[in-house]
Amino acid sequence: MNIISLKQLKWISTVFILFGIFLTNLNFYPLNIFSHGLGAIGWSIAGYISKDKALIANFGLQIPLFMIGYYNYFLLQ
């Protein structure tokens, strides 16, 4: 039995991404990269489950970019 459905994962991930964009517009760093990063991970998982290479390419390649943001925040401050 699945904990959450693929449809639920996509919607939850969408909410995280939109909230991250909202936080970016309000200049709430680093909360914005955590929220958007969680959404990107969720969409990458959804792409993997559904074997959608476009989703994996789009959101999977965002994850290393967020890792740079995490590195800058935690290790360079």
N, C-alpha and C positions, 0 to 999 in steps of 0.2 A: 504494500500500500504506500503510495506517495505521500510525503508530508504536505507538500503543496503542488498544485498542478502547474503545468507549463504556462497556462494563461495567467495564473496568479503571479508566478515569478516575473513574467513580462510586465504586468501592471505595477507590481511593487518596485521593480527596477526602474520603470518609467518615472514613478513618483520620486525616487531617490535622485534620478538625473535632473528632473525639473526643479527639485528643491535645491540641488547643487548649483544649477544655473541661477536660480533666484538669489542664493547666498552670494554668488560671485558678483551679481549686480549690486548687492548691498555691501560688497567688500568685506565679507565675513570669512577671512582666511584664518586658519586652514579648514574650518568646518565645511567649506564648499568642496574642497578636494576629497574629503572623506565621504560626503554624501554622493557626489558624482561618481567617485571611484567605486562605491558599493553598487551603484546602478550599472556601471560598466561591467563589473564582475557578474552581476545577475544576468545581464543581456548576453555576455560571453557564454555563460552556462546554458542559457536558453538556445543560443546558436549552436552549441555543441550537441545538445540533446536533439534538436530538430535537424541537425546536419546542414545548417544554413551557413555556408562559407562567407557570405557577405556580412552577416551579423558578427561572425567570429573575427573577420578582418577589421570591421569598423570598431567594435568595442574591445576586442582583444588587444588591438594595437594602442588603445587608449590607456590600458593598464600600465605599461612601462612609463608613459608620460606622467601618470599620477605617482608612480614610484619616485620619479625625479622630484615631484612636489613634496612627497613625504621625506625624502632624503634632505632636501633643502630645509624643511621645517625642523626636523628632529636632530640632524647632525651638523647643520651649519649655523645654528643659533647659539 
